[in-house]
Amino acid sequence: MTEPGANVITLKVDGPMVCRGDITLVDVAGEVLLEDQEVWLCRCGESKKMPFCDGSHRQADFHDAGEFEDERAEKLESTVGPLVISVKPNAMLSIKGPVTIQSADGRFHSQRSRGALCRCGRSGKKPFCDASHRRCGFKAD
């Protein structure tokens, strides 16, 4: 059971990551883009409204069940508190703050206090970044 006010990133099957909690999204210039309790972010790499999901995953034929292993998982006392998601130019989303990352069905989950999430759609370790954005020539602010 998730504690009230907890930060949770849910990976939608073949779709975006839904971030809920005390979310601050920071753009590539380091400016606060938004502060909200819910934001849908692109995982397929094809959105025209990066870093936000615009539904492009449907046309891009993006497939990911959201199942994952996390060798860097942490055991956190709580996942309540500020979660800062920073957009890195032509690269990943950097996360800092307590969060549970989970598959849509909840079977796969881990806790983190920092990490890098894929937004190019090509990582072999989704939802985590494996630097595939460098090899595929991903371009996005």
N, CA, C and O atoms as CSV, one atom per row, in Angstrom:
chain,resi,resn,atom,element,x,y,z
A,1,MET,N,N,0.848,-1.185,0.000
A,1,MET,CA,C,0.000,0.000,0.000
A,1,MET,C,C,0.886,1.239,0.000
A,1,MET,O,O,1.832,1.335,0.782
A,2,THR,N,N,0.580,2.172,-0.870
A,2,THR,CA,C,1.340,3.413,-0.977
A,2,THR,C,C,0.887,4.392,0.091
A,2,THR,O,O,-0.311,4.575,0.306
A,3,GLU,N,N,1.844,5.024,0.761
A,3,GLU,CA,C,1.502,5.989,1.806
A,3,GLU,C,C,0.942,7.268,1.182
A,3,GLU,O,O,1.334,7.625,0.071
A,4,PRO,N,N,0.036,7.964,1.870
A,4,PRO,CA,C,-0.539,9.204,1.346
A,4,PRO,C,C,0.557,10.223,1.035
A,4,PRO,O,O,1.471,10.425,1.834
A,5,GLY,N,N,0.458,10.856,-0.122
A,5,GLY,CA,C,1.422,11.871,-0.528
A,5,GLY,C,C,2.718,11.324,-1.092
A,5,GLY,O,O,3.641,12.088,-1.376
A,6,ALA,N,N,2.802,10.007,-1.259
A,6,ALA,CA,C,4.028,9.386,-1.758
A,6,ALA,C,C,4.262,9.710,-3.228
A,6,ALA,O,O,3.317,9.910,-3.992
A,7,ASN,N,N,5.526,9.758,-3.609
A,7,ASN,CA,C,5.906,9.926,-5.011
A,7,ASN,C,C,5.918,8.555,-5.674
A,7,ASN,O,O,6.560,7.623,-5.192
A,8,VAL,N,N,5.198,8.448,-6.787
A,8,VAL,CA,C,5.123,7.194,-7.528
A,8,VAL,C,C,5.226,7.504,-9.014
A,8,VAL,O,O,4.539,8.392,-9.520
A,9,ILE,N,N,6.085,6.770,-9.709
A,9,ILE,CA,C,6.156,6.837,-11.168
A,9,ILE,C,C,5.641,5.504,-11.677
A,9,ILE,O,O,6.223,4.453,-11.405
A,10,THR,N,N,4.537,5.557,-12.425
A,10,THR,CA,C,3.922,4.354,-12.973
A,10,THR,C,C,4.188,4.295,-14.466
A,10,THR,O,O,3.958,5.268,-15.185
A,11,LEU,N,N,4.674,3.150,-14.930
A,11,LEU,CA,C,4.985,2.949,-16.340
A,11,LEU,C,C,3.771,2.361,-17.032
A,11,LEU,O,O,3.407,1.211,-16.785
A,12,LYS,N,N,3.146,3.141,-17.893
A,12,LYS,CA,C,1.992,2.649,-18.638
A,12,LYS,C,C,2.468,1.676,-19.713
A,12,LYS,O,O,3.479,1.927,-20.369
A,13,VAL,N,N,1.755,0.576,-19.900
A,13,VAL,CA,C,2.105,-0.398,-20.926
A,13,VAL,C,C,2.108,0.300,-22.283
A,13,VAL,O,O,1.121,0.926,-22.670
A,14,ASP,N,N,3.230,0.187,-23.003
A,14,ASP,CA,C,3.389,0.780,-24.336
A,14,ASP,C,C,3.121,2.283,-24.360
A,14,ASP,O,O,2.751,2.831,-25.399
A,15,GLY,N,N,3.307,2.954,-23.217
A,15,GLY,CA,C,2.990,4.375,-23.154
A,15,GLY,C,C,3.899,5.147,-22.223
A,15,GLY,O,O,5.033,4.743,-21.966
A,16,PRO,N,N,3.391,6.267,-21.715
A,16,PRO,CA,C,4.204,7.196,-20.931
A,16,PRO,C,C,4.476,6.723,-19.507
A,16,PRO,O,O,4.005,5.669,-19.079
A,17,MET,N,N,5.245,7.529,-18.792
A,17,MET,CA,C,5.394,7.355,-17.352
A,17,MET,C,C,4.532,8.417,-16.686
A,17,MET,O,O,4.596,9.595,-17.039
A,18,VAL,N,N,3.735,7.992,-15.730
A,18,VAL,CA,C,2.855,8.900,-15.003
A,18,VAL,C,C,3.487,9.141,-13.639
A,18,VAL,O,O,3.651,8.219,-12.839
A,19,CYS,N,N,3.837,10.395,-13.393
A,19,CYS,CA,C,4.516,10.782,-12.153
A,19,CYS,C,C,3.510,11.458,-11.242
A,19,CYS,O,O,2.874,12.440,-11.625
A,20,ARG,N,N,3.366,10.926,-10.026
A,20,ARG,CA,C,2.434,11.499,-9.053
A,20,ARG,C,C,3.160,11.755,-7.746
A,20,ARG,O,O,4.025,10.981,-7.335
A,21,GLY,N,N,2.794,12.859,-7.097
A,21,GLY,CA,C,3.387,13.200,-5.811
A,21,GLY,C,C,3.735,14.670,-5.755
A,21,GLY,O,O,3.012,15.511,-6.291
A,22,ASP,N,N,4.840,14.977,-5.109
A,22,ASP,CA,C,5.336,16.351,-4.961
A,22,ASP,C,C,6.381,16.579,-6.052
A,22,ASP,O,O,7.585,16.524,-5.799
A,23,ILE,N,N,5.896,16.838,-7.281
A,23,ILE,CA,C,6.740,16.837,-8.472
A,23,ILE,C,C,7.162,18.248,-8.872
A,23,ILE,O,O,6.331,19.150,-8.979
A,24,THR,N,N,8.461,18.427,-9.091
A,24,THR,CA,C,8.995,19.632,-9.717
A,24,THR,C,C,9.733,19.182,-10.967
A,24,THR,O,O,10.643,18.357,-10.896
A,25,LEU,N,N,9.335,19.731,-12.119
A,25,LEU,CA,C,9.972,19.420,-13.389
A,25,LEU,C,C,10.854,20.601,-13.774
A,25,LEU,O,O,10.391,21.740,-13.833
A,26,VAL,N,N,12.128,20.317,-14.034
A,26,VAL,CA,C,13.116,21.348,-14.342
A,26,VAL,C,C,13.577,21.172,-15.785
A,26,VAL,O,O,13.912,20.064,-16.205
A,27,ASP,N,N,13.594,22.285,-16.554
A,27,ASP,CA,C,13.986,22.205,-17.963
A,27,ASP,C,C,15.506,22.176,-18.122
A,27,ASP,O,O,16.245,22.225,-17.139
A,28,VAL,N,N,15.965,22.095,-19.384
A,28,VAL,CA,C,17.394,21.954,-19.661
A,28,VAL,C,C,18.209,23.156,-19.201
A,28,VAL,O,O,19.415,23.035,-18.984
A,29,ALA,N,N,17.573,24.312,-19.048
A,29,ALA,CA,C,18.263,25.518,-18.581
A,29,ALA,C,C,18.308,25.595,-17.056
A,29,ALA,O,O,18.895,26.523,-16.499
A,30,GLY,N,N,17.693,24.627,-16.382
A,30,GLY,CA,C,17.670,24.627,-14.926
A,30,GLY,C,C,16.526,25.424,-14.339
A,30,GLY,O,O,16.474,25.642,-13.128
A,31,GLU,N,N,15.601,25.865,-15.193
A,31,GLU,CA,C,14.436,26.629,-14.746
A,31,GLU,C,C,13.281,25.683,-14.428
A,31,GLU,O,O,13.110,24.654,-15.082
A,32,VAL,N,N,12.499,26.040,-13.427
A,32,VAL,CA,C,11.329,25.229,-13.081
A,32,VAL,C,C,10.306,25.348,-14.202
A,32,VAL,O,O,9.831,26.440,-14.515
A,33,LEU,N,N,9.978,24.218,-14.795
A,33,LEU,CA,C,9.000,24.149,-15.875
A,33,LEU,C,C,7.599,24.020,-15.300
A,33,LEU,O,O,6.649,24.619,-15.805
A,34,LEU,N,N,7.480,23.232,-14.237
A,34,LEU,CA,C,6.198,23.093,-13.571
A,34,LEU,C,C,6.365,22.431,-12.218
A,34,LEU,O,O,7.306,21.673,-11.981
A,35,GLU,N,N,5.428,22.737,-11.340
A,35,GLU,CA,C,5.304,22.076,-10.041
A,35,GLU,C,C,3.875,21.573,-9.985
A,35,GLU,O,O,2.934,22.357,-10.105
A,36,ASP,N,N,3.706,20.274,-9.805
A,36,ASP,CA,C,2.366,19.701,-9.871
A,36,ASP,C,C,2.331,18.399,-9.083
A,36,ASP,O,O,3.351,17.917,-8.593
A,37,GLN,N,N,1.129,17.846,-8.976
A,37,GLN,CA,C,0.953,16.564,-8.297
A,37,GLN,C,C,0.854,15.407,-9.279
A,37,GLN,O,O,0.873,14.244,-8.877
A,38,GLU,N,N,0.746,15.726,-10.582
A,38,GLU,CA,C,0.711,14.677,-11.601
A,38,GLU,C,C,1.217,15.227,-12.920
A,38,GLU,O,O,0.832,16.319,-13.340
A,39,VAL,N,N,2.080,14.466,-13.569
A,39,VAL,CA,C,2.585,14.837,-14.888
A,39,VAL,C,C,2.846,13.556,-15.687
A,39,VAL,O,O,3.358,12.571,-15.155
A,40,TRP,N,N,2.484,13.590,-16.970
A,40,TRP,CA,C,2.676,12.455,-17.867
A,40,TRP,C,C,3.864,12.773,-18.768
A,40,TRP,O,O,3.837,13.749,-19.517
A,41,LEU,N,N,4.907,11.947,-18.692
A,41,LEU,CA,C,6.137,12.202,-19.428
A,41,LEU,C,C,6.380,11.132,-20.491
A,41,LEU,O,O,6.051,9.960,-20.308
A,42,CYS,N,N,6.961,11.568,-21.600
A,42,CYS,CA,C,7.220,10.704,-22.753
A,42,CYS,C,C,8.277,9.654,-22.439
A,42,CYS,O,O,9.291,9.941,-21.803
A,43,ARG,N,N,8.019,8.424,-22.901
A,43,ARG,CA,C,9.007,7.339,-22.826
A,43,ARG,C,C,9.409,6.844,-24.206
A,43,ARG,O,O,10.400,6.126,-24.337
A,44,CYS,N,N,8.648,7.219,-25.249
A,44,CYS,CA,C,8.889,6.658,-26.581
A,44,CYS,C,C,9.931,7.427,-27.386
A,44,CYS,O,O,10.483,6.896,-28.350
A,45,GLY,N,N,10.205,8.673,-27.002
A,45,GLY,CA,C,11.176,9.489,-27.721
A,45,GLY,C,C,10.624,10.235,-28.910
A,45,GLY,O,O,11.382,10.894,-29.621
A,46,GLU,N,N,9.321,10.154,-29.152
A,46,GLU,CA,C,8.728,10.741,-30.354
A,46,GLU,C,C,7.796,11.921,-30.102
A,46,GLU,O,O,7.279,12.500,-31.058
A,47,SER,N,N,7.570,12.288,-28.867
A,47,SER,CA,C,6.643,13.380,-28.555
A,47,SER,C,C,7.101,14.689,-29.189
A,47,SER,O,O,8.295,14.988,-29.220
A,48,LYS,N,N,6.158,15.455,-29.687
A,48,LYS,CA,C,6.439,16.794,-30.230
A,48,LYS,C,C,6.369,17.834,-29.118
A,48,LYS,O,O,6.642,19.011,-29.349
A,49,LYS,N,N,6.005,17.403,-27.913
A,49,LYS,CA,C,5.866,18.307,-26.769
A,49,LYS,C,C,6.776,17.866,-25.625
A,49,LYS,O,O,6.400,17.970,-24.458
A,50,MET,N,N,7.959,17.377,-25.952
A,50,MET,CA,C,8.906,16.904,-24.945
A,50,MET,C,C,9.058,17.922,-23.825
A,50,MET,O,O,9.075,19.122,-24.100
A,51,PRO,N,N,9.167,17.500,-22.600
A,51,PRO,CA,C,9.283,16.121,-22.132
A,51,PRO,C,C,7.937,15.443,-21.903
A,51,PRO,O,O,7.879,14.317,-21.408
A,52,PHE,N,N,6.856,16.132,-22.263
A,52,PHE,CA,C,5.513,15.620,-21.993
A,52,PHE,C,C,5.071,14.605,-23.043
A,52,PHE,O,O,5.513,14.654,-24.191
A,53,CYS,N,N,4.211,13.703,-22.645
A,53,CYS,CA,C,3.600,12.754,-23.572
A,53,CYS,C,C,2.521,13.472,-24.368
A,53,CYS,O,O,1.699,14.195,-23.804
A,54,ASP,N,N,2.527,13.271,-25.678
A,54,ASP,CA,C,1.475,13.818,-26.533
A,54,ASP,C,C,0.738,12.712,-27.292
A,54,ASP,O,O,-0.010,12.990,-28.230
A,55,GLY,N,N,0.951,11.463,-26.883
A,55,GLY,CA,C,0.288,10.331,-27.524
A,55,GLY,C,C,1.037,9.773,-28.723
A,55,GLY,O,O,0.548,8.852,-29.378
A,56,SER,N,N,2.218,10.313,-29.025
A,56,SER,CA,C,2.985,9.862,-30.191
A,56,SER,C,C,3.391,8.397,-30.117
A,56,SER,O,O,3.690,7.790,-31.145
A,57,HIS,N,N,3.408,7.815,-28.915
A,57,HIS,CA,C,3.791,6.406,-28.777
A,57,HIS,C,C,2.881,5.496,-29.601
A,57,HIS,O,O,3.300,4.422,-30.031
A,58,ARG,N,N,1.648,5.923,-29.819
A,58,ARG,CA,C,0.717,5.095,-30.607
A,58,ARG,C,C,1.177,4.990,-32.059
A,58,ARG,O,O,1.189,3.896,-32.625
A,59,GLN,N,N,1.552,6.107,-32.663
A,59,GLN,CA,C,2.015,6.107,-34.049
A,59,GLN,C,C,3.445,5.572,-34.170
A,59,GLN,O,O,3.825,5.035,-35.211
A,60,ALA,N,N,4.223,5.719,-33.114
A,60,ALA,CA,C,5.630,5.300,-33.143
A,60,ALA,C,C,5.789,3.794,-32.983
A,60,ALA,O,O,6.897,3.271,-33.105
A,61,ASP,N,N,4.702,3.101,-32.713
A,61,ASP,CA,C,4.752,1.660,-32.507
A,61,ASP,C,C,5.691,1.311,-31.347
A,61,ASP,O,O,6.453,0.346,-31.412
A,62,PHE,N,N,5.615,2.121,-30.286
A,62,PHE,CA,C,6.428,1.914,-29.085
A,62,PHE,C,C,5.853,0.764,-28.274
A,62,PHE,O,O,4.652,0.713,-28.011
A,63,HIS,N,N,6.722,-0.156,-27.884
A,63,HIS,CA,C,6.282,-1.295,-27.081
A,63,HIS,C,C,7.190,-1.470,-25.870
A,63,HIS,O,O,8.404,-1.612,-26.009
A,64,ASP,N,N,6.598,-1.458,-24.697
A,64,ASP,CA,C,7.308,-1.760,-23.462
A,64,ASP,C,C,6.272,-2.108,-22.406
A,64,ASP,O,O,5.387,-1.309,-22.098
A,65,ALA,N,N,6.391,-3.299,-21.859
A,65,ALA,CA,C,5.426,-3.779,-20.869
A,65,ALA,C,C,5.632,-3.153,-19.493
A,65,ALA,O,O,4.780,-3.289,-18.615
A,66,GLY,N,N,6.758,-2.468,-19.300
A,66,GLY,CA,C,7.028,-1.852,-18.006
A,66,GLY,C,C,7.602,-2.809,-16.983
A,66,GLY,O,O,7.665,-2.490,-15.796
A,67,GLU,N,N,8.018,-3.973,-17.431
A,67,GLU,CA,C,8.646,-4.942,-16.534
A,67,GLU,C,C,10.135,-4.629,-16.462
A,67,GLU,O,O,10.766,-4.367,-17.486
A,68,PHE,N,N,10.698,-4.657,-15.256
A,68,PHE,CA,C,12.098,-4.276,-15.124
A,68,PHE,C,C,12.734,-4.885,-13.886
A,68,PHE,O,O,12.052,-5.336,-12.967
A,69,GLU,N,N,14.050,-4.884,-13.891
A,69,GLU,CA,C,14.850,-5.221,-12.719
A,69,GLU,C,C,15.646,-3.981,-12.367
A,69,GLU,O,O,16.036,-3.218,-13.251
A,70,ASP,N,N,15.887,-3.776,-11.098
A,70,ASP,CA,C,16.617,-2.590,-10.660
A,70,ASP,C,C,17.725,-2.992,-9.699
A,70,ASP,O,O,17.498,-3.170,-8.503
A,71,GLU,N,N,18.929,-3.130,-10.245
A,71,GLU,CA,C,20.064,-3.508,-9.401
A,71,GLU,C,C,20.528,-2.372,-8.489
A,71,GLU,O,O,21.380,-2.578,-7.626
A,72,ARG,N,N,19.969,-1.177,-8.680
A,72,ARG,CA,C,20.322,-0.037,-7.825
A,72,ARG,C,C,19.179,0.372,-6.898
A,72,ARG,O,O,19.178,1.478,-6.357
A,73,ALA,N,N,18.227,-0.505,-6.721
A,73,ALA,CA,C,17.084,-0.197,-5.848
A,73,ALA,C,C,17.561,0.075,-4.426
A,73,ALA,O,O,18.569,-0.464,-3.969
A,74,GLU,N,N,16.811,0.920,-3.749
A,74,GLU,CA,C,17.109,1.269,-2.364
A,74,GLU,C,C,15.915,0.889,-1.494
A,74,GLU,O,O,14.803,0.715,-1.992
A,75,LYS,N,N,16.151,0.766,-0.221
A,75,LYS,CA,C,15.063,0.566,0.743
A,75,LYS,C,C,14.904,1.886,1.475
A,75,LYS,O,O,15.716,2.229,2.334
A,76,LEU,N,N,13.856,2.628,1.136
A,76,LEU,CA,C,13.634,3.948,1.713
A,76,LEU,C,C,12.626,3.875,2.847
A,76,LEU,O,O,11.684,3.083,2.800
A,77,GLU,N,N,12.822,4.695,3.856
A,77,GLU,CA,C,11.873,4.794,4.972
A,77,GLU,C,C,10.531,5.325,4.485
A,77,GLU,O,O,9.473,4.918,4.964
A,78,SER,N,N,10.598,6.252,3.513
A,78,SER,CA,C,9.394,6.910,3.013
A,78,SER,C,C,9.653,7.394,1.593
A,78,SER,O,O,10.796,7.654,1.214
A,79,THR,N,N,8.594,7.513,0.818
A,79,THR,CA,C,8.720,8.106,-0.517
A,79,THR,C,C,7.928,9.408,-0.594
A,79,THR,O,O,7.507,9.829,-1.672
A,80,VAL,N,N,7.735,10.033,0.552
A,80,VAL,CA,C,7.084,11.342,0.628
A,80,VAL,C,C,8.179,12.400,0.683
A,80,VAL,O,O,9.174,12.233,1.389
A,81,GLY,N,N,7.997,13.484,-0.057
A,81,GLY,CA,C,8.963,14.578,-0.083
A,81,GLY,C,C,9.133,15.075,-1.497
A,81,GLY,O,O,8.569,14.497,-2.426
A,82,PRO,N,N,9.893,16.130,-1.680
A,82,PRO,CA,C,10.072,16.687,-3.019
A,82,PRO,C,C,10.763,15.701,-3.966
A,82,PRO,O,O,11.752,15.064,-3.604
A,83,LEU,N,N,10.228,15.590,-5.178
A,83,LEU,CA,C,10.845,14.810,-6.250
A,83,LEU,C,C,11.122,15.766,-7.398
A,83,LEU,O,O,10.198,16.331,-7.983
A,84,VAL,N,N,12.397,15.945,-7.716
A,84,VAL,CA,C,12.796,16.831,-8.806
A,84,VAL,C,C,13.172,15.972,-10.004
A,84,VAL,O,O,14.026,15.091,-9.912
A,85,ILE,N,N,12.517,16.247,-11.134
A,85,ILE,CA,C,12.802,15.558,-12.386
A,85,ILE,C,C,13.411,16.596,-13.314
A,85,ILE,O,O,12.756,17.571,-13.683
A,86,SER,N,N,14.673,16.382,-13.693
A,86,SER,CA,C,15.400,17.340,-14.526
A,86,SER,C,C,15.572,16.788,-15.931
A,86,SER,O,O,16.021,15.658,-16.120
A,87,VAL,N,N,15.206,17.606,-16.918
A,87,VAL,CA,C,15.346,17.243,-18.322
A,87,VAL,C,C,16.787,17.527,-18.739
A,87,VAL,O,O,17.269,18.650,-18.594
A,88,LYS,N,N,17.462,16.528,-19.247
A,88,LYS,CA,C,18.830,16.690,-19.730
A,88,LYS,C,C,18.795,16.800,-21.254
A,88,LYS,O,O,18.111,16.015,-21.910
A,89,PRO,N,N,19.525,17.768,-21.830
A,89,PRO,CA,C,19.454,17.983,-23.277
A,89,PRO,C,C,19.888,16.746,-24.065
A,89,PRO,O,O,20.955,16.179,-23.827
A,90,ASN,N,N,19.036,16.345,-25.004
A,90,ASN,CA,C,19.309,15.203,-25.879
A,90,ASN,C,C,19.637,13.933,-25.100
A,90,ASN,O,O,20.379,13.072,-25.573
A,91,ALA,N,N,19.077,13.832,-23.911
A,91,ALA,CA,C,19.416,12.701,-23.038
A,91,ALA,C,C,18.241,12.347,-22.132
A,91,ALA,O,O,17.079,12.520,-22.498
A,92,MET,N,N,18.564,11.858,-20.963
A,92,MET,CA,C,17.621,11.266,-20.024
A,92,MET,C,C,16.873,12.281,-19.178
A,92,MET,O,O,17.070,13.491,-19.293
A,93,LEU,N,N,16.007,11.747,-18.321
A,93,LEU,CA,C,15.385,12.504,-17.241
A,93,LEU,C,C,16.102,12.090,-15.963
A,93,LEU,O,O,16.147,10.907,-15.626
A,94,SER,N,N,16.655,13.051,-15.262
A,94,SER,CA,C,17.349,12.783,-14.006
A,94,SER,C,C,16.363,12.969,-12.861
A,94,SER,O,O,15.645,13.969,-12.815
A,95,ILE,N,N,16.324,12.016,-11.939
A,95,ILE,CA,C,15.412,12.133,-10.799
A,95,ILE,C,C,16.206,12.237,-9.503
A,95,ILE,O,O,17.201,11.540,-9.301
A,96,LYS,N,N,15.735,13.130,-8.630
A,96,LYS,CA,C,16.328,13.289,-7.299
A,96,LYS,C,C,15.201,13.463,-6.307
A,96,LYS,O,O,14.393,14.385,-6.417
A,97,GLY,N,N,15.155,12.579,-5.348
A,97,GLY,CA,C,14.112,12.600,-4.336
A,97,GLY,C,C,13.521,11.214,-4.182
A,97,GLY,O,O,13.714,10.360,-5.047
A,98,PRO,N,N,12.810,10.980,-3.103
A,98,PRO,CA,C,12.278,9.644,-2.834
A,98,PRO,C,C,11.128,9.283,-3.770
A,98,PRO,O,O,10.200,10.071,-3.953
A,99,VAL,N,N,11.190,8.092,-4.361
A,99,VAL,CA,C,10.151,7.687,-5.310
A,99,VAL,C,C,10.075,6.163,-5.402
A,99,VAL,O,O,11.073,5.459,-5.249
A,100,THR,N,N,8.867,5.684,-5.655
A,100,THR,CA,C,8.653,4.295,-6.049
A,100,THR,C,C,8.393,4.298,-7.541
A,100,THR,O,O,7.551,5.055,-8.025
A,101,ILE,N,N,9.105,3.462,-8.269
A,101,ILE,CA,C,8.886,3.282,-9.701
A,101,ILE,C,C,8.217,1.929,-9.846
A,101,ILE,O,O,8.688,0.931,-9.300
A,102,GLN,N,N,7.102,1.898,-10.594
A,102,GLN,CA,C,6.354,0.639,-10.687
A,102,GLN,C,C,5.769,0.422,-12.075
A,102,GLN,O,O,5.508,1.365,-12.822
A,103,SER,N,N,5.570,-0.859,-12.396
A,103,SER,CA,C,4.869,-1.216,-13.625
A,103,SER,C,C,3.386,-0.912,-13.443
A,103,SER,O,O,2.910,-0.740,-12.322
A,104,ALA,N,N,2.671,-0.847,-14.549
A,104,ALA,CA,C,1.246,-0.510,-14.498
A,104,ALA,C,C,0.467,-1.463,-13.596
A,104,ALA,O,O,-0.457,-1.041,-12.901
A,105,ASP,N,N,0.834,-2.747,-13.602
A,105,ASP,CA,C,0.112,-3.721,-12.783
A,105,ASP,C,C,0.684,-3.843,-11.366
A,105,ASP,O,O,0.148,-4.587,-10.545
A,106,GLY,N,N,1.769,-3.117,-11.077
A,106,GLY,CA,C,2.346,-3.119,-9.741
A,106,GLY,C,C,3.228,-4.312,-9.409
A,106,GLY,O,O,3.797,-4.373,-8.320
A,107,ARG,N,N,3.352,-5.268,-10.339
A,107,ARG,CA,C,4.170,-6.458,-10.055
A,107,ARG,C,C,5.655,-6.132,-9.974
A,107,ARG,O,O,6.392,-6.756,-9.210
A,108,PHE,N,N,6.093,-5.152,-10.765
A,108,PHE,CA,C,7.499,-4.761,-10.770
A,108,PHE,C,C,7.598,-3.388,-10.130
A,108,PHE,O,O,6.903,-2.457,-10.535
A,109,HIS,N,N,8.460,-3.262,-9.133
A,109,HIS,CA,C,8.589,-1.968,-8.464
A,109,HIS,C,C,9.930,-1.880,-7.758
A,109,HIS,O,O,10.532,-2.890,-7.392
A,110,SER,N,N,10.376,-0.658,-7.578
A,110,SER,CA,C,11.584,-0.411,-6.795
A,110,SER,C,C,11.524,1.000,-6.236
A,110,SER,O,O,10.758,1.842,-6.706
A,111,GLN,N,N,12.337,1.238,-5.238
A,111,GLN,CA,C,12.437,2.573,-4.653
A,111,GLN,C,C,13.809,3.138,-4.972
A,111,GLN,O,O,14.806,2.419,-5.025
A,112,ARG,N,N,13.829,4.444,-5.182
A,112,ARG,CA,C,15.063,5.150,-5.503
A,112,ARG,C,C,15.041,6.522,-4.855
A,112,ARG,O,O,13.978,7.060,-4.545
A,113,SER,N,N,16.233,7.084,-4.652
A,113,SER,CA,C,16.342,8.481,-4.233
A,113,SER,C,C,17.028,9.307,-5.317
A,113,SER,O,O,17.125,10.530,-5.212
A,114,ARG,N,N,17.505,8.623,-6.362
A,114,ARG,CA,C,18.098,9.299,-7.518
A,114,ARG,C,C,18.220,8.297,-8.652
A,114,ARG,O,O,18.154,7.086,-8.438
A,115,GLY,N,N,18.397,8.809,-9.849
A,115,GLY,CA,C,18.559,7.919,-10.986
A,115,GLY,C,C,18.347,8.642,-12.295
A,115,GLY,O,O,18.142,9.855,-12.324
A,116,ALA,N,N,18.398,7.888,-13.377
A,116,ALA,CA,C,18.220,8.422,-14.725
A,116,ALA,C,C,17.205,7.552,-15.454
A,116,ALA,O,O,17.365,6.335,-15.548
A,117,LEU,N,N,16.168,8.187,-15.963
A,117,LEU,CA,C,15.107,7.478,-16.670
A,117,LEU,C,C,15.204,7.741,-18.171
A,117,LEU,O,O,15.487,8.860,-18.599
A,118,CYS,N,N,14.966,6.703,-18.957
A,118,CYS,CA,C,15.015,6.804,-20.413
A,118,CYS,C,C,13.845,7.618,-20.944
A,118,CYS,O,O,12.710,7.449,-20.499
A,119,ARG,N,N,14.130,8.509,-21.905
A,119,ARG,CA,C,13.060,9.197,-22.620
A,119,ARG,C,C,13.252,9.123,-24.130
A,119,ARG,O,O,12.483,9.718,-24.885
A,120,CYS,N,N,14.295,8.381,-24.583
A,120,CYS,CA,C,14.516,8.225,-26.026
A,120,CYS,C,C,13.779,7.008,-26.573
A,120,CYS,O,O,13.608,6.880,-27.785
A,121,GLY,N,N,13.340,6.111,-25.684
A,121,GLY,CA,C,12.605,4.927,-26.099
A,121,GLY,C,C,13.464,3.758,-26.522
A,121,GLY,O,O,12.928,2.718,-26.905
A,122,ARG,N,N,14.779,3.889,-26.469
A,122,ARG,CA,C,15.667,2.858,-26.999
A,122,ARG,C,C,16.449,2.071,-25.945
A,122,ARG,O,O,17.118,1.097,-26.288
A,123,SER,N,N,16.381,2.461,-24.697
A,123,SER,CA,C,17.172,1.796,-23.660
A,123,SER,C,C,16.847,0.306,-23.567
A,123,SER,O,O,15.691,-0.100,-23.682
A,124,GLY,N,N,17.865,-0.478,-23.361
A,124,GLY,CA,C,17.683,-1.901,-23.120
A,124,GLY,C,C,17.394,-2.196,-21.657
A,124,GLY,O,O,17.186,-3.350,-21.280
A,125,LYS,N,N,17.382,-1.142,-20.823
A,125,LYS,CA,C,17.125,-1.302,-19.386
A,125,LYS,C,C,15.939,-0.456,-18.951
A,125,LYS,O,O,15.888,-0.007,-17.807
A,126,LYS,N,N,14.980,-0.232,-19.853
A,126,LYS,CA,C,13.821,0.588,-19.505
A,126,LYS,C,C,13.241,0.155,-18.169
A,126,LYS,O,O,13.152,-1.045,-17.908
A,127,PRO,N,N,12.852,1.069,-17.336
A,127,PRO,CA,C,12.674,2.495,-17.571
A,127,PRO,C,C,13.946,3.314,-17.370
A,127,PRO,O,O,13.917,4.539,-17.485
A,128,PHE,N,N,15.060,2.650,-17.072
A,128,PHE,CA,C,16.286,3.358,-16.759
A,128,PHE,C,C,17.098,3.641,-18.018
A,128,PHE,O,O,17.007,2.916,-19.008
A,129,CYS,N,N,17.877,4.685,-17.964
A,129,CYS,CA,C,18.725,5.087,-19.078
A,129,CYS,C,C,19.962,4.197,-19.136
A,129,CYS,O,O,20.580,3.914,-18.109
A,130,ASP,N,N,20.321,3.756,-20.345
A,130,ASP,CA,C,21.568,3.009,-20.548
A,130,ASP,C,C,22.459,3.708,-21.579
A,130,ASP,O,O,23.363,3.094,-22.147
A,131,ALA,N,N,22.194,4.995,-21.812
A,131,ALA,CA,C,22.942,5.843,-22.756
A,131,ALA,C,C,22.642,5.523,-24.218
A,131,ALA,O,O,23.405,5.924,-25.097
A,132,SER,N,N,21.560,4.817,-24.499
A,132,SER,CA,C,21.177,4.543,-25.888
A,132,SER,C,C,20.892,5.825,-26.661
A,132,SER,O,O,20.988,5.836,-27.888
A,133,HIS,N,N,20.542,6.906,-25.963
A,133,HIS,CA,C,20.271,8.179,-26.639
A,133,HIS,C,C,21.485,8.650,-27.436
A,133,HIS,O,O,21.330,9.326,-28.453
A,134,ARG,N,N,22.664,8.311,-26.996
A,134,ARG,CA,C,23.888,8.689,-27.723
A,134,ARG,C,C,23.998,7.929,-29.035
A,134,ARG,O,O,24.352,8.506,-30.063
A,135,ARG,N,N,23.696,6.640,-29.003
A,135,ARG,CA,C,23.828,5.795,-30.191
A,135,ARG,C,C,22.735,6.047,-31.221
A,135,ARG,O,O,22.974,5.923,-32.422
A,136,CYS,N,N,21.536,6.399,-30.759
A,136,CYS,CA,C,20.425,6.558,-31.708
A,136,CYS,C,C,20.272,7.996,-32.199
A,136,CYS,O,O,19.417,8.267,-33.042
A,137,GLY,N,N,21.083,8.921,-31.687
A,137,GLY,CA,C,21.015,10.310,-32.140
A,137,GLY,C,C,19.800,11.061,-31.632
A,137,GLY,O,O,19.307,11.966,-32.305
A,138,PHE,N,N,19.316,10.704,-30.469
A,138,PHE,CA,C,18.140,11.347,-29.877
A,138,PHE,C,C,18.375,12.842,-29.708
A,138,PHE,O,O,19.412,13.264,-29.195
A,139,LYS,N,N,17.398,13.642,-30.147
A,139,LYS,CA,C,17.469,15.101,-30.019
A,139,LYS,C,C,16.181,15.614,-29.409
A,139,LYS,O,O,15.102,15.439,-29.975
A,140,ALA,N,N,16.296,16.243,-28.258
A,140,ALA,CA,C,15.133,16.860,-27.612
A,140,ALA,C,C,15.609,17.688,-26.434
A,140,ALA,O,O,16.542,17.318,-25.722
A,141,ASP,N,N,14.949,18.807,-26.251
A,141,ASP,CA,C,15.223,19.635,-25.075
A,141,ASP,C,C,14.361,19.176,-23.936
A,141,ASP,O,O,14.431,19.738,-22.843
